[in-house]
Amino acid sequence: MLSKEIAAELHISVNTVNTHRQRILEKLGVGNSIEAVRYAHMLGLLEA
């Protein structure tokens, strides 16, 4: 989902969504969302 869509769904600001996304990426040690998805797939957290 886009940050705007997540923010609307959760009734929070887009900035808050982006901050959380950035912190998640930092904790995973990846540079972007695509790398995070690849990492999750490698761990078996996603269905094929």
PDB file of all heavy atoms in Angstrom:
ATOM      1  N   MET A   1       0.843  -1.186   0.000  1.00  0.00           N
ATOM      2  CA  MET A   1       0.000   0.000   0.000  1.00  0.00           C
ATOM      3  C   MET A   1       0.885   1.246   0.000  1.00  0.00           C
ATOM      4  O   MET A   1       1.998   1.232   0.519  1.00  0.00           O
ATOM      5  CB  MET A   1      -0.882   0.029   1.243  1.00  0.00           C
ATOM      6  CG  MET A   1      -1.938  -1.058   1.300  1.00  0.00           C
ATOM      7  SD  MET A   1      -2.867  -1.087   2.851  1.00  0.00           S
ATOM      8  CE  MET A   1      -3.902   0.322   2.643  1.00  0.00           C
ATOM      9  N   LEU A   2       0.360   2.287  -0.530  1.00  0.00           N
ATOM     10  CA  LEU A   2       1.047   3.572  -0.490  1.00  0.00           C
ATOM     11  C   LEU A   2       0.966   4.149   0.919  1.00  0.00           C
ATOM     12  O   LEU A   2       0.027   3.862   1.669  1.00  0.00           O
ATOM     13  CB  LEU A   2       0.404   4.549  -1.462  1.00  0.00           C
ATOM     14  CG  LEU A   2       0.416   4.172  -2.941  1.00  0.00           C
ATOM     15  CD1 LEU A   2      -0.425   5.141  -3.741  1.00  0.00           C
ATOM     16  CD2 LEU A   2       1.839   4.129  -3.455  1.00  0.00           C
ATOM     17  N   SER A   3       1.938   4.969   1.268  1.00  0.00           N
ATOM     18  CA  SER A   3       1.947   5.599   2.587  1.00  0.00           C
ATOM     19  C   SER A   3       0.657   6.368   2.839  1.00  0.00           C
ATOM     20  O   SER A   3       0.102   6.326   3.937  1.00  0.00           O
ATOM     21  CB  SER A   3       3.149   6.537   2.719  1.00  0.00           C
ATOM     22  OG  SER A   3       4.350   5.813   2.695  1.00  0.00           O
ATOM     23  N   LYS A   4       0.165   7.031   1.817  1.00  0.00           N
ATOM     24  CA  LYS A   4      -1.082   7.797   1.930  1.00  0.00           C
ATOM     25  C   LYS A   4      -2.259   6.891   2.289  1.00  0.00           C
ATOM     26  O   LYS A   4      -3.095   7.228   3.117  1.00  0.00           O
ATOM     27  CB  LYS A   4      -1.340   8.527   0.612  1.00  0.00           C
ATOM     28  CG  LYS A   4      -2.558   9.383   0.576  1.00  0.00           C
ATOM     29  CD  LYS A   4      -2.676  10.070  -0.780  1.00  0.00           C
ATOM     30  CE  LYS A   4      -3.957  10.850  -0.902  1.00  0.00           C
ATOM     31  NZ  LYS A   4      -4.092  11.492  -2.215  1.00  0.00           N
ATOM     32  N   GLU A   5      -2.308   5.725   1.679  1.00  0.00           N
ATOM     33  CA  GLU A   5      -3.390   4.774   1.935  1.00  0.00           C
ATOM     34  C   GLU A   5      -3.290   4.189   3.345  1.00  0.00           C
ATOM     35  O   GLU A   5      -4.299   4.050   4.037  1.00  0.00           O
ATOM     36  CB  GLU A   5      -3.352   3.644   0.908  1.00  0.00           C
ATOM     37  CG  GLU A   5      -3.621   4.096  -0.507  1.00  0.00           C
ATOM     38  CD  GLU A   5      -3.305   3.042  -1.544  1.00  0.00           C
ATOM     39  OE1 GLU A   5      -2.392   2.218  -1.322  1.00  0.00           O
ATOM     40  OE2 GLU A   5      -3.986   3.046  -2.596  1.00  0.00           O
ATOM     41  N   ILE A   6      -2.077   3.864   3.764  1.00  0.00           N
ATOM     42  CA  ILE A   6      -1.869   3.334   5.113  1.00  0.00           C
ATOM     43  C   ILE A   6      -2.266   4.377   6.144  1.00  0.00           C
ATOM     44  O   ILE A   6      -2.961   4.081   7.122  1.00  0.00           O
ATOM     45  CB  ILE A   6      -0.401   2.900   5.307  1.00  0.00           C
ATOM     46  CG1 ILE A   6      -0.075   1.722   4.385  1.00  0.00           C
ATOM     47  CG2 ILE A   6      -0.128   2.552   6.767  1.00  0.00           C
ATOM     48  CD1 ILE A   6       1.402   1.396   4.295  1.00  0.00           C
ATOM     49  N   ALA A   7      -1.841   5.607   5.923  1.00  0.00           N
ATOM     50  CA  ALA A   7      -2.156   6.695   6.849  1.00  0.00           C
ATOM     51  C   ALA A   7      -3.668   6.879   6.994  1.00  0.00           C
ATOM     52  O   ALA A   7      -4.175   7.028   8.108  1.00  0.00           O
ATOM     53  CB  ALA A   7      -1.500   7.994   6.373  1.00  0.00           C
ATOM     54  N   ALA A   8      -4.369   6.841   5.882  1.00  0.00           N
ATOM     55  CA  ALA A   8      -5.827   7.003   5.919  1.00  0.00           C
ATOM     56  C   ALA A   8      -6.484   5.846   6.675  1.00  0.00           C
ATOM     57  O   ALA A   8      -7.388   6.054   7.486  1.00  0.00           O
ATOM     58  CB  ALA A   8      -6.384   7.106   4.506  1.00  0.00           C
ATOM     59  N   GLU A   9      -6.017   4.632   6.412  1.00  0.00           N
ATOM     60  CA  GLU A   9      -6.581   3.441   7.058  1.00  0.00           C
ATOM     61  C   GLU A   9      -6.370   3.462   8.571  1.00  0.00           C
ATOM     62  O   GLU A   9      -7.242   3.075   9.342  1.00  0.00           O
ATOM     63  CB  GLU A   9      -5.947   2.182   6.449  1.00  0.00           C
ATOM     64  CG  GLU A   9      -6.487   0.886   6.965  1.00  0.00           C
ATOM     65  CD  GLU A   9      -7.875   0.554   6.431  1.00  0.00           C
ATOM     66  OE1 GLU A   9      -8.270   1.078   5.377  1.00  0.00           O
ATOM     67  OE2 GLU A   9      -8.566  -0.237   7.103  1.00  0.00           O
ATOM     68  N   LEU A  10      -5.186   3.923   8.995  1.00  0.00           N
ATOM     69  CA  LEU A  10      -4.840   3.917  10.417  1.00  0.00           C
ATOM     70  C   LEU A  10      -5.127   5.243  11.126  1.00  0.00           C
ATOM     71  O   LEU A  10      -4.902   5.357  12.325  1.00  0.00           O
ATOM     72  CB  LEU A  10      -3.360   3.565  10.589  1.00  0.00           C
ATOM     73  CG  LEU A  10      -2.937   2.187  10.081  1.00  0.00           C
ATOM     74  CD1 LEU A  10      -1.436   2.010  10.236  1.00  0.00           C
ATOM     75  CD2 LEU A  10      -3.689   1.091  10.818  1.00  0.00           C
ATOM     76  N   HIS A  11      -5.579   6.231  10.359  1.00  0.00           N
ATOM     77  CA  HIS A  11      -5.882   7.565  10.901  1.00  0.00           C
ATOM     78  C   HIS A  11      -4.650   8.186  11.557  1.00  0.00           C
ATOM     79  O   HIS A  11      -4.712   8.704  12.678  1.00  0.00           O
ATOM     80  CB  HIS A  11      -7.055   7.514  11.889  1.00  0.00           C
ATOM     81  CG  HIS A  11      -8.281   6.882  11.322  1.00  0.00           C
ATOM     82  ND1 HIS A  11      -9.046   7.488  10.359  1.00  0.00           N
ATOM     83  CD2 HIS A  11      -8.848   5.668  11.547  1.00  0.00           C
ATOM     84  CE1 HIS A  11     -10.048   6.694  10.037  1.00  0.00           C
ATOM     85  NE2 HIS A  11      -9.946   5.579  10.735  1.00  0.00           N
ATOM     86  N   ILE A  12      -3.529   8.106  10.835  1.00  0.00           N
ATOM     87  CA  ILE A  12      -2.284   8.729  11.267  1.00  0.00           C
ATOM     88  C   ILE A  12      -1.738   9.528  10.093  1.00  0.00           C
ATOM     89  O   ILE A  12      -2.245   9.432   8.976  1.00  0.00           O
ATOM     90  CB  ILE A  12      -1.239   7.688  11.744  1.00  0.00           C
ATOM     91  CG1 ILE A  12      -0.914   6.669  10.645  1.00  0.00           C
ATOM     92  CG2 ILE A  12      -1.742   6.969  13.003  1.00  0.00           C
ATOM     93  CD1 ILE A  12       0.154   5.664  11.003  1.00  0.00           C
ATOM     94  N   SER A  13      -0.700  10.314  10.334  1.00  0.00           N
ATOM     95  CA  SER A  13      -0.154  11.139   9.261  1.00  0.00           C
ATOM     96  C   SER A  13       0.750  10.313   8.348  1.00  0.00           C
ATOM     97  O   SER A  13       1.308   9.289   8.746  1.00  0.00           O
ATOM     98  CB  SER A  13       0.639  12.315   9.833  1.00  0.00           C
ATOM     99  OG  SER A  13       1.882  11.874  10.340  1.00  0.00           O
ATOM    100  N   VAL A  14       0.893  10.790   7.129  1.00  0.00           N
ATOM    101  CA  VAL A  14       1.789  10.158   6.168  1.00  0.00           C
ATOM    102  C   VAL A  14       3.216  10.183   6.714  1.00  0.00           C
ATOM    103  O   VAL A  14       3.970   9.226   6.548  1.00  0.00           O
ATOM    104  CB  VAL A  14       1.701  10.857   4.791  1.00  0.00           C
ATOM    105  CG1 VAL A  14       2.752  10.331   3.837  1.00  0.00           C
ATOM    106  CG2 VAL A  14       0.314  10.693   4.195  1.00  0.00           C
ATOM    107  N   ASN A  15       3.587  11.270   7.386  1.00  0.00           N
ATOM    108  CA  ASN A  15       4.912  11.378   7.971  1.00  0.00           C
ATOM    109  C   ASN A  15       5.161  10.265   8.992  1.00  0.00           C
ATOM    110  O   ASN A  15       6.253   9.688   9.043  1.00  0.00           O
ATOM    111  CB  ASN A  15       5.098  12.756   8.623  1.00  0.00           C
ATOM    112  CG  ASN A  15       6.517  12.970   9.077  1.00  0.00           C
ATOM    113  OD1 ASN A  15       7.461  12.720   8.334  1.00  0.00           O
ATOM    114  ND2 ASN A  15       6.666  13.409  10.311  1.00  0.00           N
ATOM    115  N   THR A  16       4.158   9.950   9.786  1.00  0.00           N
ATOM    116  CA  THR A  16       4.285   8.874  10.770  1.00  0.00           C
ATOM    117  C   THR A  16       4.503   7.540  10.080  1.00  0.00           C
ATOM    118  O   THR A  16       5.360   6.747  10.484  1.00  0.00           O
ATOM    119  CB  THR A  16       3.035   8.813  11.674  1.00  0.00           C
ATOM    120  OG1 THR A  16       2.917  10.065  12.359  1.00  0.00           O
ATOM    121  CG2 THR A  16       3.125   7.685  12.677  1.00  0.00           C
ATOM    122  N   VAL A  17       3.767   7.285   9.024  1.00  0.00           N
ATOM    123  CA  VAL A  17       3.933   6.046   8.260  1.00  0.00           C
ATOM    124  C   VAL A  17       5.361   5.966   7.709  1.00  0.00           C
ATOM    125  O   VAL A  17       6.031   4.949   7.841  1.00  0.00           O
ATOM    126  CB  VAL A  17       2.920   5.945   7.101  1.00  0.00           C
ATOM    127  CG1 VAL A  17       3.211   4.743   6.204  1.00  0.00           C
ATOM    128  CG2 VAL A  17       1.498   5.899   7.630  1.00  0.00           C
ATOM    129  N   ASN A  18       5.822   7.055   7.126  1.00  0.00           N
ATOM    130  CA  ASN A  18       7.164   7.063   6.539  1.00  0.00           C
ATOM    131  C   ASN A  18       8.246   6.876   7.596  1.00  0.00           C
ATOM    132  O   ASN A  18       9.239   6.175   7.351  1.00  0.00           O
ATOM    133  CB  ASN A  18       7.394   8.350   5.753  1.00  0.00           C
ATOM    134  CG  ASN A  18       6.567   8.395   4.488  1.00  0.00           C
ATOM    135  OD1 ASN A  18       6.187   7.366   3.946  1.00  0.00           O
ATOM    136  ND2 ASN A  18       6.274   9.592   4.022  1.00  0.00           N
ATOM    137  N   THR A  19       8.057   7.452   8.769  1.00  0.00           N
ATOM    138  CA  THR A  19       9.019   7.276   9.854  1.00  0.00           C
ATOM    139  C   THR A  19       9.079   5.820  10.282  1.00  0.00           C
ATOM    140  O   THR A  19      10.166   5.253  10.449  1.00  0.00           O
ATOM    141  CB  THR A  19       8.647   8.169  11.060  1.00  0.00           C
ATOM    142  OG1 THR A  19       8.701   9.538  10.647  1.00  0.00           O
ATOM    143  CG2 THR A  19       9.582   7.946  12.225  1.00  0.00           C
ATOM    144  N   HIS A  20       7.933   5.198  10.447  1.00  0.00           N
ATOM    145  CA  HIS A  20       7.897   3.786  10.838  1.00  0.00           C
ATOM    146  C   HIS A  20       8.531   2.903   9.766  1.00  0.00           C
ATOM    147  O   HIS A  20       9.298   1.985  10.085  1.00  0.00           O
ATOM    148  CB  HIS A  20       6.468   3.328  11.121  1.00  0.00           C
ATOM    149  CG  HIS A  20       5.940   3.798  12.442  1.00  0.00           C
ATOM    150  ND1 HIS A  20       6.481   3.423  13.634  1.00  0.00           N
ATOM    151  CD2 HIS A  20       4.916   4.633  12.733  1.00  0.00           C
ATOM    152  CE1 HIS A  20       5.814   4.001  14.629  1.00  0.00           C
ATOM    153  NE2 HIS A  20       4.861   4.742  14.095  1.00  0.00           N
ATOM    154  N   ARG A  21       8.228   3.185   8.508  1.00  0.00           N
ATOM    155  CA  ARG A  21       8.830   2.421   7.417  1.00  0.00           C
ATOM    156  C   ARG A  21      10.353   2.515   7.459  1.00  0.00           C
ATOM    157  O   ARG A  21      11.052   1.519   7.326  1.00  0.00           O
ATOM    158  CB  ARG A  21       8.369   2.953   6.057  1.00  0.00           C
ATOM    159  CG  ARG A  21       7.086   2.411   5.558  1.00  0.00           C
ATOM    160  CD  ARG A  21       6.924   2.871   4.107  1.00  0.00           C
ATOM    161  NE  ARG A  21       5.550   2.913   3.721  1.00  0.00           N
ATOM    162  CZ  ARG A  21       5.021   2.072   2.830  1.00  0.00           C
ATOM    163  NH1 ARG A  21       5.752   1.171   2.260  1.00  0.00           N
ATOM    164  NH2 ARG A  21       3.745   2.172   2.512  1.00  0.00           N
ATOM    165  N   GLN A  22      10.864   3.736   7.638  1.00  0.00           N
ATOM    166  CA  GLN A  22      12.308   3.944   7.665  1.00  0.00           C
ATOM    167  C   GLN A  22      12.949   3.200   8.826  1.00  0.00           C
ATOM    168  O   GLN A  22      13.998   2.585   8.676  1.00  0.00           O
ATOM    169  CB  GLN A  22      12.629   5.445   7.739  1.00  0.00           C
ATOM    170  CG  GLN A  22      14.100   5.742   7.551  1.00  0.00           C
ATOM    171  CD  GLN A  22      14.645   5.249   6.222  1.00  0.00           C
ATOM    172  OE1 GLN A  22      13.990   5.340   5.190  1.00  0.00           O
ATOM    173  NE2 GLN A  22      15.838   4.690   6.251  1.00  0.00           N
ATOM    174  N   ARG A  23      12.324   3.236   9.969  1.00  0.00           N
ATOM    175  CA  ARG A  23      12.870   2.532  11.130  1.00  0.00           C
ATOM    176  C   ARG A  23      12.864   1.016  10.929  1.00  0.00           C
ATOM    177  O   ARG A  23      13.791   0.326  11.354  1.00  0.00           O
ATOM    178  CB  ARG A  23      12.103   2.919  12.387  1.00  0.00           C
ATOM    179  CG  ARG A  23      12.404   4.348  12.801  1.00  0.00           C
ATOM    180  CD  ARG A  23      11.797   4.695  14.116  1.00  0.00           C
ATOM    181  NE  ARG A  23      12.165   6.074  14.457  1.00  0.00           N
ATOM    182  CZ  ARG A  23      11.463   6.848  15.237  1.00  0.00           C
ATOM    183  NH1 ARG A  23      10.362   6.390  15.802  1.00  0.00           N
ATOM    184  NH2 ARG A  23      11.852   8.079  15.491  1.00  0.00           N
ATOM    185  N   ILE A  24      11.837   0.497  10.286  1.00  0.00           N
ATOM    186  CA  ILE A  24      11.784  -0.933   9.987  1.00  0.00           C
ATOM    187  C   ILE A  24      12.923  -1.305   9.046  1.00  0.00           C
ATOM    188  O   ILE A  24      13.623  -2.304   9.254  1.00  0.00           O
ATOM    189  CB  ILE A  24      10.414  -1.326   9.382  1.00  0.00           C
ATOM    190  CG1 ILE A  24       9.330  -1.231  10.448  1.00  0.00           C
ATOM    191  CG2 ILE A  24      10.471  -2.726   8.766  1.00  0.00           C
ATOM    192  CD1 ILE A  24       7.913  -1.291   9.899  1.00  0.00           C
ATOM    193  N   LEU A  25      13.142  -0.508   8.005  1.00  0.00           N
ATOM    194  CA  LEU A  25      14.218  -0.776   7.060  1.00  0.00           C
ATOM    195  C   LEU A  25      15.573  -0.762   7.758  1.00  0.00           C
ATOM    196  O   LEU A  25      16.420  -1.622   7.508  1.00  0.00           O
ATOM    197  CB  LEU A  25      14.205   0.244   5.914  1.00  0.00           C
ATOM    198  CG  LEU A  25      12.978   0.231   5.001  1.00  0.00           C
ATOM    199  CD1 LEU A  25      13.104   1.329   3.949  1.00  0.00           C
ATOM    200  CD2 LEU A  25      12.765  -1.112   4.356  1.00  0.00           C
ATOM    201  N   GLU A  26      15.759   0.200   8.654  1.00  0.00           N
ATOM    202  CA  GLU A  26      17.019   0.283   9.397  1.00  0.00           C
ATOM    203  C   GLU A  26      17.230  -0.958  10.263  1.00  0.00           C
ATOM    204  O   GLU A  26      18.325  -1.515  10.302  1.00  0.00           O
ATOM    205  CB  GLU A  26      17.030   1.537  10.273  1.00  0.00           C
ATOM    206  CG  GLU A  26      17.173   2.826   9.489  1.00  0.00           C
ATOM    207  CD  GLU A  26      16.964   4.064  10.347  1.00  0.00           C
ATOM    208  OE1 GLU A  26      16.861   3.952  11.588  1.00  0.00           O
ATOM    209  OE2 GLU A  26      16.913   5.168   9.762  1.00  0.00           O
ATOM    210  N   LYS A  27      16.189  -1.398  10.941  1.00  0.00           N
ATOM    211  CA  LYS A  27      16.302  -2.574  11.805  1.00  0.00           C
ATOM    212  C   LYS A  27      16.587  -3.839  11.003  1.00  0.00           C
ATOM    213  O   LYS A  27      17.278  -4.742  11.481  1.00  0.00           O
ATOM    214  CB  LYS A  27      15.048  -2.742  12.650  1.00  0.00           C
ATOM    215  CG  LYS A  27      14.943  -1.706  13.749  1.00  0.00           C
ATOM    216  CD  LYS A  27      13.695  -1.887  14.589  1.00  0.00           C
ATOM    217  CE  LYS A  27      13.648  -0.816  15.671  1.00  0.00           C
ATOM    218  NZ  LYS A  27      12.552  -1.034  16.603  1.00  0.00           N
ATOM    219  N   LEU A  28      16.047  -3.915   9.799  1.00  0.00           N
ATOM    220  CA  LEU A  28      16.288  -5.071   8.943  1.00  0.00           C
ATOM    221  C   LEU A  28      17.647  -4.987   8.250  1.00  0.00           C
ATOM    222  O   LEU A  28      18.130  -5.983   7.712  1.00  0.00           O
ATOM    223  CB  LEU A  28      15.192  -5.199   7.883  1.00  0.00           C
ATOM    224  CG  LEU A  28      13.803  -5.567   8.378  1.00  0.00           C
ATOM    225  CD1 LEU A  28      12.810  -5.540   7.223  1.00  0.00           C
ATOM    226  CD2 LEU A  28      13.824  -6.938   9.040  1.00  0.00           C
ATOM    227  N   GLY A  29      18.230  -3.805   8.237  1.00  0.00           N
ATOM    228  CA  GLY A  29      19.518  -3.621   7.581  1.00  0.00           C
ATOM    229  C   GLY A  29      19.416  -3.618   6.069  1.00  0.00           C
ATOM    230  O   GLY A  29      20.327  -4.072   5.385  1.00  0.00           O
ATOM    231  N   VAL A  30      18.300  -3.095   5.571  1.00  0.00           N
ATOM    232  CA  VAL A  30      18.092  -3.017   4.125  1.00  0.00           C
ATOM    233  C   VAL A  30      17.900  -1.556   3.724  1.00  0.00           C
ATOM    234  O   VAL A  30      17.617  -0.694   4.556  1.00  0.00           O
ATOM    235  CB  VAL A  30      16.880  -3.870   3.678  1.00  0.00           C
ATOM    236  CG1 VAL A  30      17.116  -5.338   3.962  1.00  0.00           C
ATOM    237  CG2 VAL A  30      15.592  -3.408   4.335  1.00  0.00           C
ATOM    238  N   GLY A  31      18.054  -1.299   2.416  1.00  0.00           N
ATOM    239  CA  GLY A  31      18.004   0.076   1.943  1.00  0.00           C
ATOM    240  C   GLY A  31      16.663   0.548   1.427  1.00  0.00           C
ATOM    241  O   GLY A  31      16.427   1.747   1.321  1.00  0.00           O
ATOM    242  N   ASN A  32      15.778  -0.400   1.098  1.00  0.00           N
ATOM    243  CA  ASN A  32      14.478   0.007   0.558  1.00  0.00           C
ATOM    244  C   ASN A  32      13.446  -1.095   0.757  1.00  0.00           C
ATOM    245  O   ASN A  32      13.774  -2.195   1.210  1.00  0.00           O
ATOM    246  CB  ASN A  32      14.608   0.387  -0.925  1.00  0.00           C
ATOM    247  CG  ASN A  32      15.164  -0.727  -1.768  1.00  0.00           C
ATOM    248  OD1 ASN A  32      14.675  -1.853  -1.728  1.00  0.00           O
ATOM    249  ND2 ASN A  32      16.206  -0.435  -2.542  1.00  0.00           N
ATOM    250  N   SER A  33      12.216  -0.794   0.386  1.00  0.00           N
ATOM    251  CA  SER A  33      11.118  -1.736   0.605  1.00  0.00           C
ATOM    252  C   SER A  33      11.271  -3.008  -0.211  1.00  0.00           C
ATOM    253  O   SER A  33      10.895  -4.094   0.248  1.00  0.00           O
ATOM    254  CB  SER A  33       9.780  -1.068   0.263  1.00  0.00           C
ATOM    255  OG  SER A  33       9.527   0.000   1.150  1.00  0.00           O
ATOM    256  N   ILE A  34      11.823  -2.903  -1.400  1.00  0.00           N
ATOM    257  CA  ILE A  34      12.010  -4.095  -2.227  1.00  0.00           C
ATOM    258  C   ILE A  34      12.977  -5.056  -1.545  1.00  0.00           C
ATOM    259  O   ILE A  34      12.734  -6.267  -1.492  1.00  0.00           O
ATOM    260  CB  ILE A  34      12.505  -3.711  -3.639  1.00  0.00           C
ATOM    261  CG1 ILE A  34      11.397  -2.973  -4.374  1.00  0.00           C
ATOM    262  CG2 ILE A  34      12.938  -4.951  -4.425  1.00  0.00           C
ATOM    263  CD1 ILE A  34      11.816  -2.382  -5.696  1.00  0.00           C
ATOM    264  N   GLU A  35      14.059  -4.533  -0.990  1.00  0.00           N
ATOM    265  CA  GLU A  35      15.004  -5.373  -0.265  1.00  0.00           C
ATOM    266  C   GLU A  35      14.341  -5.997   0.961  1.00  0.00           C
ATOM    267  O   GLU A  35      14.619  -7.149   1.309  1.00  0.00           O
ATOM    268  CB  GLU A  35      16.230  -4.573   0.144  1.00  0.00           C
ATOM    269  CG  GLU A  35      17.119  -4.180  -1.018  1.00  0.00           C
ATOM    270  CD  GLU A  35      18.305  -3.341  -0.581  1.00  0.00           C
ATOM    271  OE1 GLU A  35      18.658  -3.334   0.615  1.00  0.00           O
ATOM    272  OE2 GLU A  35      18.891  -2.685  -1.457  1.00  0.00           O
ATOM    273  N   ALA A  36      13.476  -5.250   1.623  1.00  0.00           N
ATOM    274  CA  ALA A  36      12.770  -5.777   2.794  1.00  0.00           C
ATOM    275  C   ALA A  36      11.866  -6.932   2.396  1.00  0.00           C
ATOM    276  O   ALA A  36      11.793  -7.940   3.107  1.00  0.00           O
ATOM    277  CB  ALA A  36      11.958  -4.663   3.464  1.00  0.00           C
ATOM    278  N   VAL A  37      11.191  -6.821   1.265  1.00  0.00           N
ATOM    279  CA  VAL A  37      10.323  -7.893   0.784  1.00  0.00           C
ATOM    280  C   VAL A  37      11.154  -9.123   0.431  1.00  0.00           C
ATOM    281  O   VAL A  37      10.790 -10.257   0.771  1.00  0.00           O
ATOM    282  CB  VAL A  37       9.475  -7.436  -0.428  1.00  0.00           C
ATOM    283  CG1 VAL A  37       8.749  -8.608  -1.074  1.00  0.00           C
ATOM    284  CG2 VAL A  37       8.484  -6.362   0.005  1.00  0.00           C
ATOM    285  N   ARG A  38      12.295  -8.904  -0.222  1.00  0.00           N
ATOM    286  CA  ARG A  38      13.184 -10.029  -0.545  1.00  0.00           C
ATOM    287  C   ARG A  38      13.653 -10.727   0.720  1.00  0.00           C
ATOM    288  O   ARG A  38      13.718 -11.961   0.792  1.00  0.00           O
ATOM    289  CB  ARG A  38      14.386  -9.539  -1.347  1.00  0.00           C
ATOM    290  CG  ARG A  38      14.057  -9.196  -2.766  1.00  0.00           C
ATOM    291  CD  ARG A  38      15.303  -8.805  -3.538  1.00  0.00           C
ATOM    292  NE  ARG A  38      14.933  -8.380  -4.879  1.00  0.00           N
ATOM    293  CZ  ARG A  38      15.509  -7.382  -5.524  1.00  0.00           C
ATOM    294  NH1 ARG A  38      16.504  -6.712  -4.966  1.00  0.00           N
ATOM    295  NH2 ARG A  38      15.119  -7.066  -6.732  1.00  0.00           N
ATOM    296  N   TYR A  39      13.988  -9.957   1.734  1.00  0.00           N
ATOM    297  CA  TYR A  39      14.445 -10.495   3.006  1.00  0.00           C
ATOM    298  C   TYR A  39      13.335 -11.327   3.660  1.00  0.00           C
ATOM    299  O   TYR A  39      13.566 -12.432   4.132  1.00  0.00           O
ATOM    300  CB  TYR A  39      14.887  -9.355   3.913  1.00  0.00           C
ATOM    301  CG  TYR A  39      15.527  -9.766   5.210  1.00  0.00           C
ATOM    302  CD1 TYR A  39      16.763 -10.402   5.227  1.00  0.00           C
ATOM    303  CD2 TYR A  39      14.900  -9.506   6.425  1.00  0.00           C
ATOM    304  CE1 TYR A  39      17.364 -10.766   6.426  1.00  0.00           C
ATOM    305  CE2 TYR A  39      15.491  -9.874   7.619  1.00  0.00           C
ATOM    306  CZ  TYR A  39      16.723 -10.502   7.611  1.00  0.00           C
ATOM    307  OH  TYR A  39      17.310 -10.873   8.797  1.00  0.00           O
ATOM    308  N   ALA A  40      12.118 -10.796   3.663  1.00  0.00           N
ATOM    309  CA  ALA A  40      10.972 -11.516   4.229  1.00  0.00           C
ATOM    310  C   ALA A  40      10.725 -12.806   3.461  1.00  0.00           C
ATOM    311  O   ALA A  40      10.431 -13.847   4.060  1.00  0.00           O
ATOM    312  CB  ALA A  40       9.732 -10.628   4.207  1.00  0.00           C
ATOM    313  N   HIS A  41      10.858 -12.766   2.150  1.00  0.00           N
ATOM    314  CA  HIS A  41      10.672 -13.963   1.331  1.00  0.00           C
ATOM    315  C   HIS A  41      11.732 -15.004   1.668  1.00  0.00           C
ATOM    316  O   HIS A  41      11.424 -16.199   1.816  1.00  0.00           O
ATOM    317  CB  HIS A  41      10.728 -13.599  -0.151  1.00  0.00           C
ATOM    318  CG  HIS A  41      10.439 -14.741  -1.057  1.00  0.00           C
ATOM    319  ND1 HIS A  41      11.375 -15.680  -1.395  1.00  0.00           N
ATOM    320  CD2 HIS A  41       9.288 -15.100  -1.685  1.00  0.00           C
ATOM    321  CE1 HIS A  41      10.826 -16.562  -2.194  1.00  0.00           C
ATOM    322  NE2 HIS A  41       9.560 -16.249  -2.394  1.00  0.00           N
ATOM    323  N   MET A  42      12.982 -14.556   1.816  1.00  0.00           N
ATOM    324  CA  MET A  42      14.080 -15.460   2.147  1.00  0.00           C
ATOM    325  C   MET A  42      13.832 -16.157   3.497  1.00  0.00           C
ATOM    326  O   MET A  42      14.159 -17.320   3.671  1.00  0.00           O
ATOM    327  CB  MET A  42      15.389 -14.663   2.224  1.00  0.00           C
ATOM    328  CG  MET A  42      16.620 -15.493   2.505  1.00  0.00           C
ATOM    329  SD  MET A  42      18.104 -14.489   2.673  1.00  0.00           S
ATOM    330  CE  MET A  42      17.814 -13.716   4.258  1.00  0.00           C
ATOM    331  N   LEU A  43      13.198 -15.445   4.420  1.00  0.00           N
ATOM    332  CA  LEU A  43      12.896 -16.013   5.727  1.00  0.00           C
ATOM    333  C   LEU A  43      11.645 -16.894   5.714  1.00  0.00           C
ATOM    334  O   LEU A  43      11.294 -17.490   6.731  1.00  0.00           O
ATOM    335  CB  LEU A  43      12.723 -14.903   6.764  1.00  0.00           C
ATOM    336  CG  LEU A  43      13.953 -14.069   7.074  1.00  0.00           C
ATOM    337  CD1 LEU A  43      13.606 -12.930   8.024  1.00  0.00           C
ATOM    338  CD2 LEU A  43      15.050 -14.930   7.670  1.00  0.00           C
ATOM    339  N   GLY A  44      10.966 -16.938   4.581  1.00  0.00           N
ATOM    340  CA  GLY A  44       9.756 -17.748   4.464  1.00  0.00           C
ATOM    341  C   GLY A  44       8.533 -17.099   5.068  1.00  0.00           C
ATOM    342  O   GLY A  44       7.565 -17.780   5.406  1.00  0.00           O
ATOM    343  N   LEU A  45       8.551 -15.776   5.176  1.00  0.00           N
ATOM    344  CA  LEU A  45       7.423 -15.062   5.779  1.00  0.00           C
ATOM    345  C   LEU A  45       6.332 -14.728   4.769  1.00  0.00           C
ATOM    346  O   LEU A  45       5.255 -14.295   5.163  1.00  0.00           O
ATOM    347  CB  LEU A  45       7.916 -13.760   6.431  1.00  0.00           C
ATOM    348  CG  LEU A  45       8.945 -13.963   7.559  1.00  0.00           C
ATOM    349  CD1 LEU A  45       9.455 -12.607   8.032  1.00  0.00           C
ATOM    350  CD2 LEU A  45       8.351 -14.750   8.702  1.00  0.00           C
ATOM    351  N   LEU A  46       6.618 -14.929   3.483  1.00  0.00           N
ATOM    352  CA  LEU A  46       5.647 -14.613   2.440  1.00  0.00           C
ATOM    353  C   LEU A  46       5.241 -15.882   1.718  1.00  0.00           C
ATOM    354  O   LEU A  46       6.039 -16.789   1.538  1.00  0.00           O
ATOM    355  CB  LEU A  46       6.254 -13.635   1.424  1.00  0.00           C
ATOM    356  CG  LEU A  46       6.779 -12.327   1.979  1.00  0.00           C
ATOM    357  CD1 LEU A  46       7.434 -11.521   0.872  1.00  0.00           C
ATOM    358  CD2 LEU A  46       5.668 -11.536   2.627  1.00  0.00           C
ATOM    359  N   GLU A  47       4.001 -15.916   1.270  1.00  0.00           N
ATOM    360  CA  GLU A  47       3.526 -17.038   0.479  1.00  0.00           C
ATOM    361  C   GLU A  47       3.953 -16.834  -0.968  1.00  0.00           C
ATOM    362  O   GLU A  47       4.061 -15.711  -1.423  1.00  0.00           O
ATOM    363  CB  GLU A  47       2.006 -17.132   0.556  1.00  0.00           C
ATOM    364  CG  GLU A  47       1.507 -17.463   1.955  1.00  0.00           C
ATOM    365  CD  GLU A  47       0.007 -17.615   2.000  1.00  0.00           C
ATOM    366  OE1 GLU A  47      -0.601 -17.841   0.934  1.00  0.00           O
ATOM    367  OE2 GLU A  47      -0.548 -17.497   3.088  1.00  0.00           O
ATOM    368  N   ALA A  48       4.183 -17.923  -1.647  1.00  0.00           N
ATOM    369  CA  ALA A  48       4.618 -17.840  -3.057  1.00  0.00           C
ATOM    370  C   ALA A  48       3.520 -17.364  -3.959  1.00  0.00           C
ATOM    371  O   ALA A  48       2.395 -17.331  -3.717  1.00  0.00           O
ATOM    372  CB  ALA A  48       5.112 -19.203  -3.517  1.00  0.00           C
TER     373      ALA A  48
END
